[in-house]
């Protein structure tokens, strides 16, 4: 049985929490854009939170690149089934509250959960999975120096061409191009750490992380806000690599951490569902901000986010139990309960 390294599973949990933070913080940011039209305390808090949490998506893909995706029929079935499970069931549940959503257009969204644009990560990661055999083949047939050279080219293409010059193929990092780029960096980072084990990786990473975090905040003072928080902003890419490296230097095993992390993706699928976020969460969060203001909104939305996170993990466990059994039908010996930790 594959044993999960809990330091990376903890990072997966934190990365998903960051993604939730970004979505909740976005409600507050929209209320006071442009930033010059609001109190300094509100701006500072929003900027700090966004600078810290914006690396969540990059961290998820770095984990995949560090270990490599091994494309299998079972893996594809699990991913597609996981997405469609929530895409369809949540749609039907929300339709009970808002019957007007029961329309052919939304029904099509539900059954096409892999390709629906409101969950760009789902579609892009699925394509990354499909491309992973080709990417892995290139990695296997090229040298470390060539890996570094290709990483430099990908950085120039995605960070300079895509981000700085705002070329349409990858202007913000919400693309497959960006995922391939980060996946590649994850693999190269692992090679670097294995080849230069004598370096104080954790110390270096902590210093770089602190500097890049402050760098992102500094950029927000003089650049367009949504350009700064693009996933392919080179400073954000550097911040992502630094934080990932800190966790890569840790080593521990914890069953509770692995248990929670195994359902972290469900948090994204549930809270960003096309019928949940725009029709339930977004109006609720907007009302909270309008009623309570920036400071109290931060506290209330944090508590709400933690509650939603915990609820999603618990809700996902019956699905995980069912999927393990469905995906192992006909196999012997009987399924080990530890399989649920995967």
Secondary structure, DSSP 4 states (H G I P E B T S, - for coil): -PPP-HHHHHHHHHHHHHHHHHHHHHHHHHHHTTGGGS-HHHHHHHHHHHHHHTTHHHHHHHHHHHH-----HHHHHHHHHHHHHHHHHHHHHHHHH-GGG-SHHHHHHHHTTTT-GGGHHHHHHHHHHHHHHHHHHHHHTS-HHHHHHHHHHHHIIIIIIIIIS--GGGSSS-SHHHHHHHHHHHHHHHHHHHHTTTS-HHHHHHHHHHHHHHHHHHHTTTS-HHHHT-TT-HHHHHHHHHHHHHHHT-----HHHHHHHTTHHHHHHHHT-TTTIIIIIHHHHHHHHHHHHHHHHHHHHHHHHHHHHHHHHHHHHHHHHHHHHHHTTT-SSPPPGGGGG-
